[in-house]
Amino acid sequence: MPKQGSNRRPSLSEADIGLIGLAVMGENLVLNMASHDFTVAVYNRTTSKVDNFIEGRASGKSIIGTHSLEELCSKLKRPRRVMIMVKAGGPVDAVIAGLLPFLEEGDIVIDGGNSEFPDSVRRTEDLAAKGILYIGTGVSGGEEGALKGPSIMPGGNPEAWPHVKPIFQAISAKTDKGEPCCDWVGRGGAGHFVKMVHNGIEYGDMQMICETYQMMKSGLGMSNDEMHEVFARWNNGVLDSYLVEITRDILGYREDDGSATVDVILDTAGQKGTGKWTAITALDVGQPLTLIGEAVFARCLSALKDERVAASKVLNGPEVSFDGDKAAFVNDLEQALYASKIVSYAQGYQLMRAVSDERDWELNYGGIAMMWRGGCIIRSAFLNNIRDAFEKDSGLTNLLLDPFFEKAVETAQASWRNVVATGVKLGIPLPAISSALCYYDGYRTERLPANLLQAQRDYFGAHTYERLDKERGEYFHTNWTGRGGTTSSTSYNV
């Protein structure tokens, strides 16, 4: 297999890897591989797309066009490596089924789309029974990342990893120290699971930035140019990140007539499902992923555009305006966004730990932070701090308990509370930022009102409760009305 930087032009009669699906991500990954001296065979169901690609962007590069799955497989070195970049779900299964007649024992199938991780668990097992090695890998970074270096999160059958590692680590993004933003995540669906959590955190980051933008725009009356300058400044501080960087650029972008492009975009958000999957998984394993859940619901609420327009003419809010120090409040917004971001990652890592423990994946949490350090959408400077936290304590139960993050949130706390309180007073919704604060206050509270909740459950459903004056694991039922019996429910869940 040619190495990066080799001067030898690879033979076009035999390819190092095949790729199926020449949409945006597929095309750019192929060009990335070719730029690192790998020969790539490509196939697309609409074969004219193959021809157009070979004659266009792929012209003169170590890329072989094919017009059938059989031809694609015939062009690959053994063990064959075939990467699938098609829509998640049924289309992936259909492509795998079409490939199987042309694969042999030890060949490798790679799903690089946004598949649900249970599908990758199933495919790993099903293909292993046929002697085929499967990898389900998350790929993050969008069009530019795919071309210049994405974050790659592979999982599945560990026997496959040595065969794809040289390719994946060559084409992935690199940290400032030259570390590849790609490493083996774990067995089964671990790769797609970590990518799903990445996307959930991405939902949260974007929503919090949008809430901050709305507070500046509607609460402080700031212009796009003023906000552009604020985000530019923030990108040089603790909020240094790709999403803050592109927000800066978006706020500075203008139409031909000089008007701001962002102002003419309809305020209804789309979604492809990964944020929803993250929230559902959190509910399944009993983890309080409140911020990402609010980010998903915020997109759902934005989609009710016609209803919101009608409601805005009927429902009234507070008739007040901001009368404080705007510059000081902008600084408060920076701290509130930073503290909320820490909570979002803390919740995401709690979810990863819970699922990893349940499935015995043994995820490397510091390593995951490094995979996200470059190339991906949530890349940010403070991922280095997350890596450091888990290197100091691999058993860390919550990022908020790490000394660095504990101090950061403590420093931001007064500003954070001021921003949430101001949003309530002005009637400006801050669902993600306020839910982050609620989570923080709940997590630091020794005694929550769940004692009353358990009493209520026991009152109407005899669901039982535990007592402070007894050992954990011993359950009690009270005949609250005097009319009930002593029989209690057998379903008690914490």
C-alpha positions as MATLAB code, in Angstrom:
seq = 'MPKQGSNRRPSLSEADIGLIGLAVMGENLVLNMASHDFTVAVYNRTTSKVDNFIEGRASGKSIIGTHSLEELCSKLKRPRRVMIMVKAGGPVDAVIAGLLPFLEEGDIVIDGGNSEFPDSVRRTEDLAAKGILYIGTGVSGGEEGALKGPSIMPGGNPEAWPHVKPIFQAISAKTDKGEPCCDWVGRGGAGHFVKMVHNGIEYGDMQMICETYQMMKSGLGMSNDEMHEVFARWNNGVLDSYLVEITRDILGYREDDGSATVDVILDTAGQKGTGKWTAITALDVGQPLTLIGEAVFARCLSALKDERVAASKVLNGPEVSFDGDKAAFVNDLEQALYASKIVSYAQGYQLMRAVSDERDWELNYGGIAMMWRGGCIIRSAFLNNIRDAFEKDSGLTNLLLDPFFEKAVETAQASWRNVVATGVKLGIPLPAISSALCYYDGYRTERLPANLLQAQRDYFGAHTYERLDKERGEYFHTNWTGRGGTTSSTSYNV';
ca = [
       0.000    0.000    0.000;
       1.554    3.369   -0.989;
       2.518    5.626    1.863;
       1.782    9.324    2.168;
       4.398   11.337    0.350;
       5.468    8.504   -1.981;
       6.728    9.626   -5.388;
       5.588    6.402   -7.084;
       2.309    6.715   -8.949;
       0.058    3.829   -7.842;
      -1.055    1.300  -10.428;
      -4.551    2.025  -11.670;
      -5.193   -1.654  -12.330;
      -5.594   -2.393   -8.629;
      -7.119   -0.178   -5.943;
      -6.345    0.086   -2.231;
      -9.978    0.782   -1.355;
     -13.343    1.068   -3.057;
     -16.012    3.664   -2.317;
     -19.707    3.488   -3.142;
     -21.795    6.683   -3.212;
     -20.509    9.793   -4.953;
     -22.498   12.472   -3.163;
     -20.700   15.389   -1.506;
     -19.012   13.417    1.291;
     -18.169   10.445   -0.925;
     -16.553   12.479   -3.688;
     -14.446   14.499   -1.309;
     -13.274   11.494    0.685;
     -12.147    9.863   -2.573;
     -10.184   12.968   -3.560;
      -8.670   13.079   -0.067;
      -7.544    9.438   -0.353;
      -6.095   10.010   -3.820;
      -4.170   13.056   -2.577;
      -2.494   10.774   -0.030;
      -1.316    8.373   -2.777;
      -4.014    5.743   -2.337;
      -5.712    4.316   -5.403;
      -9.499    4.356   -5.096;
     -12.112    2.499   -7.149;
     -15.501    4.227   -7.182;
     -19.070    3.230   -7.965;
     -22.406    5.017   -7.884;
     -25.836    3.565   -8.612;
     -26.347    6.306  -11.202;
     -23.333    5.375  -13.295;
     -23.309    8.645  -15.251;
     -22.214   10.258  -11.991;
     -19.156    7.988  -12.024;
     -18.275    9.066  -15.569;
     -18.780   12.750  -14.788;
     -16.568   12.444  -11.713;
     -13.791   10.589  -13.537;
     -13.830   13.133  -16.351;
     -14.096   16.077  -13.967;
     -12.700   16.426  -10.451;
     -11.036   12.991  -10.534;
      -9.315   13.504  -13.889;
      -5.636   12.568  -13.794;
      -5.850   11.219  -10.243;
      -5.395    7.682   -8.913;
      -9.136    6.999   -9.121;
     -10.748    4.148  -11.065;
     -14.348    4.415  -12.248;
     -16.524    1.291  -12.257;
     -20.069    0.618  -13.432;
     -21.153   -2.307  -11.261;
     -20.520   -3.725   -7.810;
     -18.899   -6.756   -9.411;
     -16.489   -4.570  -11.378;
     -15.719   -2.507   -8.274;
     -14.817   -5.594   -6.250;
     -12.712   -6.995   -9.104;
     -10.484   -3.911   -8.941;
      -9.623   -4.197   -5.238;
      -6.564   -5.641   -3.532;
      -7.140   -8.433   -0.997;
      -8.453   -8.159    1.572;
     -10.946   -5.967   -0.235;
     -11.869   -2.728    1.521;
     -15.210   -1.267    0.436;
     -16.513    1.968    1.959;
     -20.229    2.746    1.664;
     -21.337    6.402    1.657;
     -25.095    6.228    1.098;
     -28.195    7.189    3.058;
     -28.546    5.407    6.404;
     -30.962    2.539    6.968;
     -32.326    0.372    4.186;
     -30.014    1.731    1.454;
     -26.926    0.583    3.414;
     -28.375   -2.912    3.869;
     -29.246   -3.029    0.169;
     -25.694   -2.141   -0.862;
     -24.225   -4.716    1.531;
     -26.563   -7.377    0.122;
     -25.466   -6.439   -3.386;
     -21.789   -6.661   -2.451;
     -21.845  -10.039   -0.708;
     -21.778  -12.225   -3.861;
     -18.490  -10.561   -4.862;
     -16.720  -10.630   -1.483;
     -14.651  -13.364    0.112;
     -13.785  -14.292    3.675;
     -11.666  -11.616    5.333;
     -12.882   -8.774    3.106;
     -13.941   -5.563    4.818;
     -17.149   -3.545    4.497;
     -17.077    0.008    5.889;
     -20.231    2.058    6.471;
     -19.198    5.708    6.622;
     -22.675    7.247    6.745;
     -24.732    8.447    9.702;
     -26.147    5.043   10.603;
     -27.902    4.348   13.883;
     -25.498    2.466   16.117;
     -27.839   -0.513   16.731;
     -27.703   -1.116   12.964;
     -23.913   -1.280   13.186;
     -24.159   -3.737   16.089;
     -26.394   -5.942   13.927;
     -24.256   -5.639   10.799;
     -21.059   -6.465   12.673;
     -22.595   -9.708   13.926;
     -24.367  -10.645   10.697;
     -21.314  -10.108    8.486;
     -18.977  -11.846   10.934;
     -21.144  -14.947   10.560;
     -20.409  -14.778    6.813;
     -16.664  -14.276    7.327;
     -16.812  -10.575    6.381;
     -15.310   -7.901    8.636;
     -17.471   -4.835    9.233;
     -16.574   -1.311   10.326;
     -19.197    1.324   11.152;
     -17.393    4.626   11.205;
     -18.517    8.129   11.968;
     -17.080   10.769    9.632;
     -17.438   14.405   10.649;
     -16.324   17.630    9.062;
     -18.712   18.266    6.217;
     -17.580   18.856    2.658;
     -14.361   20.676    3.550;
     -13.435   18.193    6.248;
     -13.963   15.220    3.936;
     -11.625   16.796    1.387;
      -8.929   18.181    3.665;
      -9.141   15.971    6.736;
     -12.200   14.853    8.722;
     -12.571   13.416   12.189;
     -13.037    9.665   11.755;
     -14.530    7.430   14.474;
     -14.289    3.726   13.480;
     -15.811    0.819   15.383;
     -17.053   -2.674   14.630;
     -14.947   -5.792   14.111;
     -11.474   -5.112   15.618;
      -9.854   -7.549   13.171;
     -10.601   -5.055   10.399;
      -8.855   -2.079   11.997;
      -5.228   -2.891   11.015;
      -6.290   -3.114    7.384;
      -7.905    0.347    7.247;
      -5.835    2.191    9.853;
      -3.134    3.432    7.416;
      -5.751    4.900    5.092;
      -8.008    6.432    7.740;
      -5.207    7.961    9.807;
      -3.524    9.360    6.682;
      -6.644   11.156    5.459;
      -7.934   12.315    8.858;
      -7.443   15.745   10.364;
      -4.426   16.243   12.605;
      -4.089   18.018   15.951;
      -1.584   20.832   16.448;
       0.885   18.143   17.540;
       0.297   16.086   14.418;
      -1.855   13.421   16.093;
      -4.449   11.884   13.726;
      -8.042   12.683   14.668;
      -8.864    9.035   14.130;
      -8.387    5.953   16.265;
     -10.199    2.734   17.004;
     -13.281    3.453   19.127;
     -14.542   -0.004   20.061;
     -16.509   -3.097   19.094;
     -19.918   -3.363   17.470;
     -21.674   -0.032   17.083;
     -19.188    2.006   19.138;
     -17.979    4.105   16.205;
     -21.413    5.187   15.058;
     -22.487    5.656   18.677;
     -19.665    8.123   19.355;
     -20.482    9.931   16.093;
     -24.129   10.124   17.200;
     -23.124   11.719   20.504;
     -20.847   14.095   18.581;
     -23.836   15.166   16.495;
     -25.997   15.560   19.596;
     -23.390   17.847   21.141;
     -23.284   19.684   17.815;
     -27.051   20.302   18.104;
     -26.509   21.735   21.589;
     -23.589   23.956   20.582;
     -25.496   25.396   17.640;
     -28.638   26.041   19.680;
     -26.718   27.826   22.450;
     -24.946   30.028   19.912;
     -28.317   30.840   18.336;
     -29.807   31.754   21.724;
     -26.845   34.042   22.375;
     -27.352   35.617   18.947;
     -31.047   36.219   19.651;
     -30.276   37.810   23.013;
     -27.817   40.174   21.341;
     -30.168   40.965   18.466;
     -33.559   41.176   20.196;
     -32.488   41.900   23.756;
     -29.576   44.287   23.248;
     -30.510   45.629   19.805;
     -27.057   44.879   18.390;
     -26.380   45.083   14.655;
     -24.949   42.234   12.606;
     -21.655   44.091   12.346;
     -21.502   44.476   16.119;
     -22.278   40.800   16.629;
     -19.712   39.871   13.988;
     -17.059   41.706   16.004;
     -18.144   40.003   19.243;
     -17.944   36.505   17.792;
     -14.580   37.342   16.216;
     -13.304   38.328   19.672;
     -14.815   35.281   21.328;
     -13.113   33.006   18.811;
      -9.773   34.123   20.247;
     -10.727   33.193   23.800;
     -12.232   30.276   25.728;
     -14.911   29.835   23.026;
     -12.364   29.266   20.256;
     -14.184   26.771   18.026;
     -15.300   26.029   14.489;
     -18.948   26.896   15.183;
     -18.110   30.270   16.745;
     -15.771   30.928   13.819;
     -18.418   30.253   11.173;
     -20.995   32.281   13.147;
     -18.576   35.216   12.921;
     -18.335   34.707    9.159;
     -22.093   34.294    8.674;
     -22.841   37.542   10.503;
     -20.388   39.373    8.237;
     -21.699   37.921    4.981;
     -23.642   40.239    2.682;
     -25.921   39.960   -0.356;
     -25.058   41.805   -3.575;
     -27.159   44.739   -2.382;
     -25.218   44.945    0.887;
     -27.922   43.434    3.105;
     -27.080   40.665    5.569;
     -27.740   37.198    4.150;
     -28.592   35.796    7.589;
     -31.533   38.213    7.833;
     -33.290   36.798    4.768;
     -33.051   33.134    5.813;
     -36.340   31.608    6.995;
     -36.272   30.766   10.712;
     -37.246   27.088   10.439;
     -34.501   24.574   11.241;
     -34.067   21.183    9.635;
     -32.590   18.039   11.149;
     -31.521   14.594    9.951;
     -32.217   12.665   13.131;
     -28.902   12.170   14.927;
     -29.782   14.669   17.670;
     -33.102   12.904   18.180;
     -31.340    9.521   18.325;
     -28.977   10.889   20.987;
     -31.870   12.088   23.141;
     -33.773    8.815   22.715;
     -30.696    6.795   23.663;
     -30.279    8.948   26.769;
     -33.878    8.225   27.755;
     -33.336    4.512   27.141;
     -30.386    4.388   29.559;
     -31.753    6.918   32.065;
     -29.237    9.713   31.502;
     -30.278   13.396   31.945;
     -29.268   14.712   28.517;
     -31.390   17.812   29.063;
     -29.499   20.337   26.969;
     -29.361   18.288   23.781;
     -33.009   17.347   24.261;
     -33.922   21.039   24.423;
     -31.853   21.710   21.304;
     -33.812   19.053   19.396;
     -37.143   20.427   20.619;
     -36.057   23.976   19.727;
     -35.695   22.853   16.113;
     -39.136   21.246   16.296;
     -40.610   24.496   17.642;
     -38.906   26.513   14.905;
     -40.630   24.310   12.320;
     -44.045   25.514   13.558;
     -43.530   28.775   11.677;
     -47.145   29.431   10.671;
     -48.389   28.686   14.181;
     -45.769   30.962   15.698;
     -46.683   33.810   13.365;
     -50.344   33.462   14.357;
     -49.510   33.147   18.055;
     -47.304   36.253   17.958;
     -50.427   38.286   17.184;
     -52.326   36.879   20.180;
     -49.920   35.968   22.973;
     -48.225   38.791   24.831;
     -44.932   38.908   26.698;
     -43.244   41.443   28.978;
     -43.081   45.024   27.731;
     -39.611   45.782   29.027;
     -36.270   46.584   27.433;
     -32.670   46.093   28.451;
     -31.413   49.089   30.417;
     -28.102   47.786   31.758;
     -24.475   47.967   30.645;
     -24.441   46.308   27.195;
     -20.687   45.742   27.098;
     -20.739   44.081   30.510;
     -23.713   41.944   29.523;
     -21.941   40.783   26.356;
     -19.162   39.554   28.627;
     -21.807   37.776   30.704;
     -23.101   36.115   27.531;
     -19.616   34.796   26.763;
     -19.376   33.228   30.212;
     -22.918   31.831   30.061;
     -22.230   30.242   26.684;
     -18.964   28.762   27.967;
     -20.512   27.323   31.141;
     -23.445   25.870   29.190;
     -21.042   24.323   26.684;
     -19.205   22.603   29.537;
     -22.508   21.171   30.783;
     -23.380   19.946   27.291;
     -20.133   17.993   27.001;
     -20.482   16.744   30.583;
     -23.900   15.322   29.712;
     -22.607   13.830   26.454;
     -19.755   12.103   28.246;
     -22.143   10.790   30.911;
     -24.191    9.216   28.125;
     -21.107    7.668   26.545;
     -20.018    6.206   29.875;
     -23.465    4.731   30.561;
     -23.751    3.030   27.157;
     -20.108    1.939   27.194;
     -20.600    0.288   30.576;
     -23.833   -1.352   29.443;
     -22.234   -2.777   26.284;
     -18.723   -3.332   27.659;
     -17.121   -1.133   25.001;
     -14.359    0.342   27.211;
     -14.415    3.694   25.396;
     -11.305    5.878   25.642;
     -12.822    9.227   26.653;
      -9.640   11.266   26.364;
      -8.980    9.687   22.990;
     -12.469   10.626   21.825;
     -11.770   14.246   22.752;
      -8.662   14.106   20.556;
     -10.647   12.605   17.661;
     -12.937   15.630   17.951;
     -10.052   18.119   18.248;
      -9.692   18.575   14.497;
     -11.717   18.146   11.332;
     -15.151   17.762   12.924;
     -17.962   20.282   13.403;
     -17.588   20.545   17.195;
     -13.813   21.009   17.123;
     -12.761   23.520   19.737;
      -9.789   24.461   21.874;
     -11.299   23.235   25.112;
     -11.348   19.630   23.918;
      -7.692   19.659   24.997;
      -8.938   20.334   28.532;
     -11.338   17.385   28.265;
      -8.477   15.138   27.140;
      -6.389   16.368   30.088;
      -9.236   15.718   32.534;
      -9.579   12.057   31.510;
      -5.817   11.542   31.343;
      -5.622   12.676   34.974;
      -8.593   10.549   36.010;
      -9.828    7.884   33.596;
     -12.651    7.095   36.030;
     -13.969   10.680   36.141;
     -17.744   10.416   36.541;
     -18.614   13.943   35.380;
     -16.564   16.677   33.719;
     -18.000   19.191   36.187;
     -16.010   17.452   38.928;
     -12.664   17.975   37.192;
     -10.804   20.891   38.882;
     -10.374   22.819   35.628;
     -14.050   22.693   34.688;
     -15.223   23.123   38.274;
     -13.288   26.392   38.453;
     -14.442   27.516   34.994;
     -18.111   27.076   35.882;
     -17.632   28.699   39.279;
     -16.066   31.731   37.577;
     -18.908   31.914   35.047;
     -21.754   31.239   37.451;
     -22.821   34.811   38.286;
     -22.810   35.812   34.613;
     -24.675   32.637   33.659;
     -27.443   33.319   36.169;
     -27.708   36.948   35.082;
     -28.144   35.934   31.434;
     -30.887   33.405   32.218;
     -32.694   35.847   34.528;
     -32.471   38.604   31.923;
     -33.856   36.290   29.258;
     -36.847   35.534   31.471;
     -37.435   39.246   32.177;
     -37.218   40.186   28.497;
     -39.247   37.204   27.287;
     -36.405   35.882   25.131;
     -36.306   32.067   25.063;
     -33.040   30.439   26.159;
     -34.050   26.762   26.362;
     -30.586   25.221   26.057;
     -28.689   27.741   28.201;
     -31.337   27.746   30.933;
     -31.631   23.947   30.926;
     -27.864   23.738   31.347;
     -28.113   25.914   34.456;
     -31.011   23.827   35.785;
     -28.956   20.676   35.292;
     -25.993   22.226   37.094;
     -28.186   23.262   40.021;
     -29.834   19.845   40.104;
     -26.528   17.971   39.941;
     -25.046   19.985   42.809;
     -28.163   19.599   45.022;
     -27.783   16.984   47.757;
     -31.529   16.544   48.276;
     -33.967   16.897   45.401;
     -37.787   16.802   45.731;
     -37.952   13.277   44.350;
     -38.943   12.133   47.847;
     -42.312   13.819   47.284;
     -42.486   12.356   43.785;
     -41.934    8.850   45.156;
     -44.641    9.449   47.754;
     -47.019   10.481   44.966;
     -46.181    7.345   42.949;
     -46.698    5.184   45.992;
     -49.996    6.974   46.832;
     -51.688    6.359   43.476;
     -49.884    3.246   42.270;
     -48.302    1.514   45.276;
     -44.935    1.837   43.526;
     -43.013    1.790   46.857;
     -40.131    3.940   48.033;
     -36.841    3.688   49.891;
     -36.214    5.371   53.257;
     -33.368    7.524   54.551;
     -33.341    5.592   57.809;
     -33.006    2.197   56.094;
     -30.453    0.489   53.840;
     -30.624    1.094   50.083;
     -32.454   -1.672   48.270;
     -35.193   -2.117   50.875;
     -38.610   -0.909   49.648;
     -41.685    0.248   51.545;
     -45.348    0.985   50.838;
     -47.705    3.190   52.837;
     -51.487    2.824   52.953;
     -51.918    6.591   52.482;
     -55.743    6.703   52.515;
     -56.457    3.922   54.954;
     -58.561    2.333   52.242;
     -55.737    0.627   50.381;
     -54.223   -2.717   51.118;
     -50.679   -3.851   51.807;
     -50.011   -5.122   48.287;
     -47.425   -3.059   46.443;
     -46.356   -2.879   42.818;
     -43.429   -5.063   41.771;
     -42.109   -2.427   39.345;
     -39.783   -0.035   41.105;
     -37.350    1.921   38.971;
     -34.805    4.544   39.965;
];
